[in-house]
Amino acid sequence: MITGELKNKINALWEIFWTGGITNPLDVVEQMTYLMFIHDLDETDSRKAKESVMLGLPHRSIFEENSQLKWSVFHDFPAERMYTVMQEQVFPFIKNLHGDRESAYARYMDDAIFKVPTPLMLEKIVTALDEIYDQMAQLQDRDVRGDVYEYLLSKIATAGVNGQFRTPRHIIKMMVELMAPGPDEVICDPACGTSGFLVAAGEYLKEHHREEIFFNREKKAHYMNAMFHGYDMDRTMLRIGAMNMMTHGVDSPTIQYQDSLSDQNTDREKYSLILANPPFKGSLDADIVSADLLKLCKTKKTELLFLALFLKMLRVGGRCACIVPDGVLFGSSKAHKDIRRELVENHRLEAVISMPSGVFKPYAGVSTGVLIFTKTGHGGTDQVWFYDMRADGLSLDDKRAPTAENDIPDIVARFHNLAGETARARTEQSFLVPKGEIVENGYDLSINKYKKTEYVPVEYPPTSEIFAQLRELEAEIQKGLEELEGMV
């Protein structure tokens, strides 16, 4: 979470954009993203140069032909010269940075526009960003860069429109840790937004499989070019997502403009892992929905259609962790029951994690859960693991301030040791429920259907004692009234 001085500096930078005439929050975030990307390119290039010297390996700087494109060089220029260099050289350079014109980055940078209107405003922005990066360096927190970006995204006024909610980074990280992706995965987020799930999966792989991936030519090529796939219908988000992936070291992710629910999406039985928080925008026009999805689940509700889509896009043996609104877990319509029956009977439903309603605040107070399942095509659900998350490390009000209570480490630890869950009682925070019981309950996946409340007997004093206490209180009140009356 961003607090204190750093938060004030980001707000001050936002104010520079606002007073300078760039008032659309999405434009502000987009322009900030470009500038942070330019700054990070310089930092990354310098780091690679140092690593190459240490390892005795050759290094070719991307700034080799023109050093004044580096942030560390042009940020000292006078305002007019800095503006000219940015407009005429730096921005065209990042737009043409990727040699492959078919890459996601090249595709979505083609129509990118540098919108900072004046040299003075650019100088203020660059100075403010330098101060922000200095502050981040002082904090020495490896996650602070992501926290800053998350805070910027949280300021987008359109968040929550059409069911688009920014998924909190710690929830994304939890889901990635639950799925524990390996180096041979083919990963997809069919509603990728700013590519948060893909970035987190990439960071997990770097942390847990660095040598296996980066010391193997084939696996490194797979990681850079074929592992990550994301789709969205917002070109600005795709642009931010492509830059986000490149900043995190993925050279050529497949980030495409596509309506994932339509016939436009032909990906079937392709992915080994899907991580997603699809939009919950209610209903849509059934005419645009792919016919094979409607066969599986005849509905106009996007949250149900996306579950059907995940099953279609996964290869056999592929796994999925996705966020769903609570209604998916207990909805009584035929479509709700059909998709739950499909997961339980024809595939392997593994876990249902119930999250508190405050997780998506301040955007919305919607109650959600995480579903984890594996596509098998022939069943395999034996028992389903339920967990009642009560705290996620942040307050559940609009402020979302850090708190000591956090169930996430416990969730990850218990999920990866389900053998230790068999003896847990239904009164505990997590427990296993056999498939037969779920079938008997009409495939209801609400944790409250299976959880048992432990009643602790409370002993009250006898009635005579209570009446005696009341008489004593009454006598004290009467005495007080008499004293008050005597004073008057």
N, C-alpha and C positions, 0 to 999 in steps of 0.2 A: 504493500500500500504506500502511496505517495503522501507524505505529510510534511509539515513544517516549511523550512526555507525552500526546499526543492519544489514543493507544490506552489509556493508563492512565485517562484521564478517562472514556472510553466504558465501560471495564470497571467503573469506580466507579459510573457511572450505572446500569449493568446490576445491580450489587450492591444499589442502592437499591430497585429493583423486587423483586429476589429476597428481600431481608430484609423487605420490606413485604408479602409474601404473594403477589405475582404471579410464579409460578414456571414457568408454561408459556412456553417461549421464543417461540412464535408470538404469544402475548398481549403479551409484552414488546415485541416488534418492532412489533406493531400499535399499541400505546399510544404508543410512541416516535414512530411515523410520524405519528399524529394531532398530537402536540405539535410535531414538526418542521414539519408542514404549516401549523399555526397561526402558528408563528414566521415561516415563509417567506412566508405571506400578507401579513403586516405589512411585511416587507422588500420584497416585490414591489410592494405598493401605494405605499410610499414612493418606490421607484425610478421608478415610472410617474409619480408626481406631479412629481418633479424633472425627468424627461424632458419632461413637458408644459410646464413653466415654461420650459425651455430652447428648446423648439420653438414656444412661444406658442400651445399648443393647450389646449382645455378638458380638465379631468380630474375625474371623479366618483369619489371614494373609496368603496370597498365598506364602509368603516367610518364613513361620513358620518353615519349616524343614531345611532351609539353608539361613541364613541372608546375607551371602556374595554374593548372587545373586542380591542383591539390588544395584542399581546404586550408592546410597549415601554411600555404603560401599566399593564396589570394585573400585570406581573412585580414591580412595586414595592409592590403591595398587601400588607397583613398576611395571614398564612396563611389565616385563616378567610374573609376577604373574597375573596381570590383563588380559594379553592375554590368558594365560592358563585357567583362570576362565571363560573368555568369550567364548573361543572355546570349552571347554570340559564340561562346566556346564550351563552358562547363555543361550547360543544359543540353545542347546538341550532342555532346560527348556521352552523357548518360543515356540519352535516347537511342544512341547507336552503339551502346556498349556491348551488347550481345551480338556476336558475329552471325549466329543462326537467325535469319529473318523470320523463321517459322516458330521461334521459341515464344513461350508465354510472355517473357519479359519484353521482347521486341514488339510483339503484337499489341500489347497494352500500353506501351510507351509511345507508340506512333502518334496518338492523338493527345498526348500529354502537353499541357500548356504551362509555361512559367508565368504566374499571374502577379508577382510582386510588382507594384506599379512605379516605384521611384527608387533611386539610389540610396536616399537617406533611410527609407524604410528597410531596404535590404541590409544596410549597415547595422541598424538597430537589431534586426532579427539575428544576424550572424553573431553580434556581440552577446545577445541574450542566450543564444544556443551554446556559445563558448562557456558562458557562466554555468549553464545547466550541465554540460559535460564535466566541467571542473567539479561541480557539486556531486555528480554521480561518482566521479573518481574518488572523492574523499570518503564516500559512504562505504566503498570497498565491498559492495554487495553484488554478487554475480547476477542476481535477478533484477537489479534496479533498472536496467535498460528496458526490460520487458514491462516493468511496473510503470515506467514513464510512458511507454507506448500505449499501455492499457488505459492509463489515465487520459491520454489524448483521445482515444477512441470513446471513452465514456462521456466525453463532452459533445459527441455528435448528437445534435438535437433530433435527428431522424431515428435514433435508436428506439426500437419498440414499434416502429411503423411496419405494417405487414408482417408482424410476428418476428421481426429480426431483433434478437437480443444478443448483445455481446456476451459470449460465454466467459465467465471469470477464469483467469489464467490458472488459478490453483485447482479449479474443477477440471479444466483441460488436462493439467498435469496428473491429477488423480486418475483420470480415465486412461491416460497413456500408460501410467505405471501399472494399472490393473491388467492391461492387455499385454504389457511387456513385449513390444515388437522386436523381431529379430532381423538380421541383416539381409534376408532374402525376401522380405515382405514386398507386396505391391499394395500401397496404401491409398485410400481415397476418402475425400470428404465431399459429398455431392452438394453441399451447401456451405462452401468454404469461407465466404466472407474475406477476412484479412489473413486467412491461412493459419489461424492459431493452432488448430489440431495438427496440421502438417509440420509446422515449425517445432512444436513440442515433441512430436514423434522423432523428428530429425535430431533434436537435442538429446533425447533419451538414447538413441542409437549411438551418438558420439560418446556419450558418457559410459555406456555399458558394452559397446562392441567396437570401440575405436580401432584397435589393432586388426580385428577380423575384417573390418570394412576397408580401412584406409591403407593397409599394407597388402591388399589383394586387388590387383588391377581390375578384374572383372566386377568384383563387388563394389568397388569404389565407383566405377562407371555406372553400375546399376543405381547406386545411391544418388549420384549426381543427375542422372538423366531419365530413369525409368521407374523409380520407386514411388514418387509422390504425384498424386493426381487430385485436382480440385476443380469444382464447377460452381459458378454463381451467375446471377443475372444482373449484377451491378458492376459496370465497367470500372468505376472508380475503386470499388473494393477489390476487383481483380488486379488492378494496377498496384494498389497498396500491397496486396497479397503476394504478387510476383516479386516486388522489391523486398518484401519481408523475407521471402524464401532465399533470395540471392544474398541478402545481408547476413543470413544465417548459414551461408556456405553451400547452398544447393544451386548448382549451375543452371540446370534446365528443367525445372518442374513442369508438369503438364497442368497449367492453370488456364481454363477455358470458359468462354461465355457460353452458357447452355442452360436451358430449362430442364433440369434433371428428370422431372416427372413426365416430360413429353416424349413423343416418338423421336425427337431430335437426339435423345440419349440412347445410343445403341449398345452401351457397355453391358454385357451380360456374362456372368460367370467368369469375371476377370480378376477380381481383387481378393487378396488374402486377408485384408484388414480394412474395415470401415470405421472411422471415428467421426461422429457428427452430432450437431445440435440443429436439426432441421427447423425451418420456420413453422410456427403454430398459428398460421393466419386464418384458420377456420376453413372456409369452403373455397372452391375454385371451379372453373368451367370444366365439366367432365369431358367436353369435346377435345380438349388439348392433352388429356392424359393418355399415356401409352396404354394400348388395349390389354397387354399382358398383365399390367398392374391391376386393372379393373377386374380381370378374371380371378385374381387372387383375393381382391378386397374391393367390392363394389361400393364406392363412397366418393364424396367430394372433399372429405377432410384430409388436409395435407399431412397431418401427423401420422395418419394410418397409411396413406399412400407411400410415404417415405419408408415406413417399415417394410412394406411389400417390395419397394424398390431395392432396399438393402439386400433382401433375400435373393432378388434377381441378379444383382451386380456381383455378389460374392460367389467365388468358386466353391465347390464342395470342400469342406474343411476350413473355409474362411470364417473369420470371427468379426463380431461387431460390438461396439460399445456406443450407445447413442442416448441422448437425453430426450425424454418424452414428457408431455404434460400428464398430470395425474389421471386425467380422464381416460387416457389410453389403458390404464391399468384396471379400471373398474367399469368403464362405460358399458351400458346395457344394450346398445344397438346391435343389429346383426353384424355390421361391419367390424365393430369393436371386438365382438366375440370371435368372429372369423379369423382375424389376424392373430389374436392370442391363441386360438386353437391351432393355427398353422405353426406358430413358434413352439408350442408345447408338444404337439403330436408328430409333426413332420421334421422337426429340427431339434436342437438341444438348447433349451433355455437354461442358462446357468445362474444368473443372478438378477435380482431386482433391488436396487438401492434407492430408498426413499429419501429425498432431500427436503430440508425445511423450506418454507415459502420465501424466506428472506434472501435466498442465494442470488436471485436475479435483481434484487433492489440495487440502485434506485429506479431501474427501468420498469420493473413490475413485481408484484407480489405473488406471481403464479407459482403453484406447487408443482414440483417436477420430480422425476425419478430417472435413474440410469438403468437401462436394460443391457444385459450382456448375453449374447447368444452365439452359437456356432451353426453354420449351415451344414446340414448332413443330407437332407433329402429323404431320410428314412427314419426319422425319430432319434431317440437317444436321451430324451429328458428322463432322468431318473428321480432326482429331487432338485429343488430350486432353493438357492441361498437368498435369504432376505436380510437386509440390514436397515435399521432405522437411524439415519444420520440426524443428529440433533444439533451439532455445531460444526462449523467449517473453518474455525480460526478467526472469524470476523463477526461483529455484531450483526444481528438479523434485522436491523432497522435501516433507514435510508443512509445513515452515516457510514455503515460498514467499517467500523473501527476495529483494529486488531484486538482479539481476546485470547485468553489462555486456553479456553475449551476448543478442542479440535479433534474430530473423529477421523479425519482423513488417513493419518498413519495407521490407525487401527483397522480401518476398512481395507486398505491395501494388504496389511499383514494377514488378516483373517481370510481374505479371498484367496491368497496364495497358500493357504494351509486349511483347505476345506475339510480335510480329514479330522482336524481338531474341532470342527463345528458340530459333529454328529451328536455329542452329548449335551449340547446346549438346550436349555429349557426355553419355551416360548415366551417366558417373561423377560428374557435377556434382550440385549440390543440387536443381536443377530441370531439366526437359527435356520435350520433346513426344513423344508416342507416337501413331503413325498408327492410325486406327480398325481397319484390317485386322489389325494385330497383336493388338489387344485382342480382336477376334472369334476369332482363332485360339487365344487363351488362355482361351476359355470365358467371355469378358466379365469376367475377373478384373481388379479395379481396385486391387489392392494394389501399392504402389510397388515393393516388393521383387521383384515379378515382372518388372519392366522395368529396374530399376537394375542397373548393372554395378559391381562392386568393382574398384578399381584396386590391384593387388598390387605392392608395392614390394619388389624383391629385397633380401634381407639377407645380407651376407657374413659368414661365421663363420671364425674362425682355424682352421688345419689341426689335425687330431686330435692330432698329436704335440705341438703347442704347448699344447693343453688338458691333456694328460696331464702335461706338464712343470710346468704351474701347479698341478695337483692334488698332485704329489709335493712341491712347495715348501710348499704349505699343510699337507700331512701332516707334513712335517719340523718345521714351526713348532709344530704341535699337540703332537707328541711331545716337543719341547724344553720346551714349557710344562708338560706333565704331569710331566716329570722334575724341573723346578724346584719344582713344587707338592709333589711327593713328598718332596723334600729338606727343604722347610719343615716338613713334618709330622714 
